[in-house]
Amino acid sequence: MKEFLYGWIRDIAFYAILMTVILHLLPEEGQKKYVRFFMGVVLMLVVLSPLLSVAGLSGTLDSIYAEQTYDEELQDFTQRQAELEADYAREIEKRKQEMTGDGTENPADGEEEQGGSSDIKVEIVLDE
C-alpha cells in the first residue's frame, strides 16, 4: 500500500512539473487558457485514477475510449476507401478515352454502331 501511494504521489508531482514546463514554453497567452483547461482535465484523471481502479471503472473508461477511437478510424478508413475508388474509376475512364479517342478507332465499336454485331473467327491449333 505504501508503494502504491508513493507511486501515485510521484505521478502527480511529475505531471505538475510537466504542466509547468509546457505552460512556460507557450509563446502566446491566448493558447495558455486552452492548455490549462486540457491539463486540468488530465490532472483530475491522474488524481482520481486510484479511485477509478478500485471502483473498477478504469477498464470501462479504457473500453469507451477504444470504442470511440475505433469508430473514428473506421469512418476515416471508409472515407479514404471511397475516395480511392472514385479516383480509380476516373483514372480508368480517362485511360479508356485516351485509347479510343486519340485518332484510332476501335473497329468493333464502329461495326456495332453501323447496325449489327461483328463476327469474329478464332482458330486455335494445338500441337501434340
N, C-alpha and C positions, 0 to 999 in steps of 0.2 A: 504494500500500500504506500509505503514511504517513497519507493522508487517511482511509482505511478504519479504521485503528487509532485515529485521533483521534476519529472518529465513534462508534466502539464504546465508547471510554472516556467520551466525553461522555454517551452514553445511560445508562451505568452510574451516573455521577455524578448525572445528572438524576433517575434512578429512586431513588437513595439519598436525595436531598433530599426528593423527593415522599413517600417512605415515612416519613421522619422527621416531616414536617408532618402527615401523616394520623394517625400514632400519637399526636402531641401533641394533636390535636383530639378524639380519642375520649374521652368522659366516663367510661366505666367500664373497670375493669381486666379484667373478665371477657371483654369483647369484644376486647381487645388481643391475646390469645393466638391467636384465630382469624384476626385480620387479619395478624398476624406470620407465621402459617403460610402463608396465601394469598400474601402479598407475598414470602415466601421462595421459593415455587414460581415465581412470576413472575420474581424476580431470577435464579433458576437458568436460566430460559429466555432472559433478556436476556444473561446471561454466555455461555451456550452457543450463542447464535444464529449467530455466525460459524462455529463448527464444524458446526452443522447445515446451514448453507447450502453449505459446502464439500463436505460429505458428500452433499448433495442430499436431505436429509431434511426441509428446511423445506417443500417442496412436498407431501411426504407428510403432514406434520402438518396443513398447511392443508386438504388434501383430507379427512382424517379428521374434522377439526373441522366442515368444511362438511357432510359426510355426516350427522354426528350432529345438527347443527343442523337440517338438512332433515328428518330423521326425526322430531324432536321437533315441528317446526312442522306437519308433515303429520298427526301424531297429534292435535295440538291443533285443527287445522282440521277434521279428520274428526269429532272430538267436538263441536265447536261446530255443525257442519252437522247432526249427528243431533239435537242439542238444538233447533235452529231448526225442523227438520222436525216434531219432536214437538209443539212449541209451535204450529206452523201447523195441524197436524191437530186439536189440541184447540180452537183458535180456530174452525176450520171446523165442527166438531161442535157447538160452543156456538152458533154463528150459525144452524145448521140447526134446533136445538132452539128457539131464540128465534123463528124464523119459523113453525114449526109448533106450538109449544106455548103461544102467547100468546092462545089462545081462538079463533083462526081455524084451522079445519081445512083441510087440503089436500083438495079434492074427489076428486082421483084416488086418494089414499090410502084414503079411505073406501070408494070403489067397489070397489077391489081386495080389501078386507077382506070385503066382502059376498059374495064368491064369483064373481068374474068380472073380466075386464078391461074397461075403458071404451073405447068407440068415440069417436074424435074426428074430426070432419069439418072439413077445412080447404079453403077455396076461395080460389084465387089468380086474380086478374083482371089481365091485363097490357094496358095501353092503348098502342096504337101511335101 
